[in-house]
Amino acid sequence: SIGLYNLSCQDDLHIDSNIIKNCNTGVLSSSSMGDRLIFNRNTLDDIISTGIYIQGDSGVYTDNIINSIVGGNGVLIDGSGGANVSRNKILGVTAGSGIVVDAPNSLVANNYVQSEGVGLAKGISLESGGSGSDVVFNSVNVTGTDVVNGQGIAVNGGTNYRVKNNIFANNGGGYAAYINSDISSFDWDFNNYYSTKNSLAFYLGTSYDTLSSLVAASGKDSNSLSVNPLYISNTDLSINHTLLNNVASPLPVVLDDIDQI
């Protein structure tokens, strides 16, 4: 079952302030007519597979709350690319990924992402189709207990990513970052990595215990940090560590902060 299926429309379609519950896919957008679904301030609860599945043309998905995704993804960005996924709270993703980026030139910004469970638990996953996308100013908290498959950010392919000003925290004993691609040509810096595991990150086949060793291996993150963000709770990802105040690098593509909205 699908809560909302957007196949095509004559003009931009605005969906605002609704509740979608108890279905396999909360939203499936597969328009191919060049028009956009503008989906904001909605609540999706108890979704079995995928909260928002973006298959077609670009759209705008902002200020939504996505709760309790079981066995799938909070947001799956597929299709032709250019989607804007910003200021969403994606919480309680079990056995899946909070946000999967598999379409080019997408914007993933200012989201709260929390994944949990005993197996697969990923925050943000970058795939081969996501080249040219911006992943910026996101706060991730993985509380799943799998020490390998719990990953704050995973990189499985794609080129020309910008990954900056994010917090990738793993409070379940897994990796803050699990990177299977060479990121030496990416715009990748000013992030914060934290894990309760001895190995902070996995990069091109090797585990690294410290941020300094990851920087040496990747050539990136020279301005990044590795501190506990001290989130208010597992699902309230407001930070309380003073070292993270005012350390981000300004980007014109993002002018606000989810903590101040």
C-alpha positions in Angstrom: 0.0 0.0 0.0 1.1 3.6 -0.7 0.0 6.6 1.3 0.5 9.1 -1.5 1.3 8.3 -5.1 2.3 11.2 -7.4 2.4 10.0 -11.0 2.1 13.2 -12.9 0.6 16.7 -12.7 0.1 19.8 -14.8 1.9 22.0 -12.4 3.8 21.8 -9.1 1.8 19.9 -6.6 1.9 21.1 -3.0 1.2 18.6 -0.2 1.3 20.2 3.3 0.5 19.3 6.9 -0.9 15.8 6.5 -0.6 12.6 8.4 0.2 9.4 6.6 0.3 6.2 8.6 0.5 2.4 8.5 1.5 1.7 4.9 4.3 0.1 3.0 5.5 3.3 1.3 4.5 6.7 2.7 5.1 8.7 -0.5 6.0 7.5 -4.0 6.8 10.3 -6.4 7.5 9.2 -9.9 6.4 12.2 -12.0 8.2 12.5 -15.4 6.7 15.7 -16.7 9.2 18.2 -15.3 6.8 19.3 -12.5 7.7 19.0 -8.9 6.1 17.6 -5.8 6.5 20.0 -3.0 6.0 18.0 0.2 6.4 19.7 3.5 5.3 19.8 7.1 3.8 16.3 6.9 4.1 13.4 9.4 4.7 9.8 8.3 4.3 7.1 11.0 4.7 3.4 11.1 5.9 2.8 7.5 6.9 -0.8 6.6 9.3 -0.1 3.8 10.2 3.5 2.6 9.0 6.8 4.0 9.6 8.9 0.9 10.6 7.3 -2.4 11.6 9.8 -5.0 11.6 8.1 -8.4 10.9 10.8 -10.9 11.8 14.4 -11.5 13.2 16.6 -8.7 11.0 17.8 -5.9 11.2 19.6 -2.6 10.8 17.6 0.7 11.2 19.8 3.7 10.2 20.0 7.4 8.6 16.6 7.5 8.7 14.1 10.4 9.2 10.5 9.4 8.8 8.0 12.3 9.2 4.3 12.6 10.5 2.9 9.3 10.9 -0.9 9.5 13.1 -2.8 7.0 13.7 0.0 4.5 14.7 3.7 4.1 13.5 6.9 5.5 14.1 8.7 2.3 15.3 7.1 -1.0 16.4 9.6 -3.6 16.3 8.0 -7.0 15.3 9.1 -10.4 16.5 12.0 -12.5 18.0 14.0 -9.6 17.9 17.5 -8.3 15.7 16.8 -5.3 15.8 19.0 -2.2 15.6 17.0 1.0 16.0 19.4 3.9 15.1 20.1 7.5 13.4 16.7 8.0 13.4 14.6 11.1 13.9 10.9 10.2 13.7 8.9 13.3 13.4 5.2 14.3 14.7 3.7 11.1 15.1 -0.1 11.9 17.1 -2.4 9.6 17.6 0.2 7.0 19.1 3.6 6.1 17.8 7.1 7.0 18.6 8.7 3.7 19.9 7.0 0.5 21.3 9.3 -2.2 21.2 7.5 -5.6 20.3 10.4 -7.9 22.6 13.2 -9.1 22.8 16.8 -8.0 20.6 16.3 -5.0 20.6 18.5 -1.9 20.5 16.7 1.5 20.7 19.4 4.2 19.9 20.1 7.8 18.2 16.7 8.5 18.1 14.8 11.8 18.6 11.1 11.1 18.4 8.3 13.6 18.8 4.6 12.8 18.5 1.7 15.2 18.1 -2.1 15.6 20.3 -5.2 15.8 21.4 -5.4 12.2 21.7 -2.9 9.4 21.5 0.6 10.7 22.8 3.4 8.4 22.4 7.1 8.7 23.1 8.5 5.2 24.2 6.2 2.3 25.8 7.6 -0.9 25.4 5.3 -3.9 26.7 5.3 -7.5 23.9 7.4 -8.9 24.3 10.3 -6.5 27.2 12.1 -8.1 27.3 15.8 -7.7 25.1 15.9 -4.6 25.5 18.1 -1.6 25.3 16.4 1.9 25.6 19.2 4.3 24.7 20.3 7.8 23.1 17.0 8.7 23.0 15.4 12.2 23.2 11.6 12.3 22.8 9.3 15.3 23.1 5.5 14.8 22.0 3.6 17.9 21.9 0.2 16.2 24.1 -2.4 17.9 25.8 -4.0 14.8 29.5 -3.1 15.0 29.9 -3.5 11.2 26.5 -2.7 9.7 25.9 0.3 11.9 27.3 3.2 9.9 26.9 6.9 10.3 27.7 7.6 6.7 28.3 5.0 4.0 29.9 5.7 0.6 29.4 3.0 -2.0 29.9 5.0 -5.2 29.4 8.2 -7.1 31.7 11.2 -7.7 32.0 14.9 -7.1 30.1 14.8 -3.7 30.3 17.7 -1.3 30.1 16.4 2.3 30.6 19.2 4.8 29.4 20.4 8.2 27.8 17.1 9.2 27.8 15.2 12.5 28.1 11.5 12.0 27.7 9.9 15.5 27.5 6.2 16.2 26.4 5.5 19.8 25.7 1.8 19.1 29.3 0.6 18.8 29.7 0.8 15.0 31.5 3.0 12.6 30.9 6.8 12.3 31.9 6.4 8.6 32.2 3.4 6.3 33.7 4.5 3.0 34.2 2.1 0.1 35.1 4.8 -2.5 38.1 7.0 -3.0 37.0 10.4 -1.7 40.3 12.3 -2.5 38.6 14.3 -5.2 35.5 15.2 -3.1 34.8 18.4 -1.3 34.8 16.7 2.1 35.6 18.6 5.3 34.4 20.3 8.5 32.5 17.2 9.7 32.4 15.7 13.2 32.9 12.0 13.7 32.1 10.1 16.9 31.8 6.4 17.8 31.7 4.4 21.0 33.7 1.8 19.0 37.5 1.7 19.1 37.6 2.0 15.3 36.2 5.4 14.3 36.0 4.8 10.5 36.5 2.3 7.7 38.2 3.6 4.5 39.0 1.6 1.4 39.5 -1.7 3.3 41.2 -0.5 6.4 39.8 0.5 9.9 41.0 3.7 11.5 40.9 4.3 15.2 41.5 8.1 15.1 40.5 11.0 13.0 44.1 11.9 12.4 44.8 8.5 10.9 41.7 8.8 8.7 42.8 12.3 7.5 46.2 10.8 6.6 44.7 8.0 4.6 42.0 10.0 2.8 43.6 13.4 2.5 40.3 15.0 3.6 38.8 16.3 6.8 41.7 18.5 7.8 39.3 20.8 9.6 37.0 18.1 11.0 36.6 17.1 14.6 36.0 13.9 16.6 34.0 14.7 19.7 30.8 13.4 21.3 28.1 15.8 20.2 26.2 15.1 23.4 22.8 14.9 21.8 19.9 15.7 24.1 18.5 12.2 23.5 18.6 9.4 20.9 16.1 11.2 18.8 16.6 14.9 19.7 19.8 15.7 17.9 20.4 19.1 19.3 24.0 19.3 20.4 25.5 20.2 23.7 29.2 20.0 23.1 30.7 23.5 23.1 33.5 22.5 20.7 30.9 22.2 18.0 29.6 25.7 18.3 30.2 28.0 15.4 32.8 25.7 13.7 31.0 25.0 10.4 32.1 26.4 7.1 29.4 28.8 5.7 27.7 27.6 2.5 25.4 29.7 0.4 23.2 26.7 -0.4 22.0 26.5 3.2 21.1 29.7 5.2 19.2 28.3 8.2 19.7 25.7 11.0 17.2 23.0 11.9 17.9 23.7 15.6 16.6 27.3 15.1 13.4 26.5 13.2 
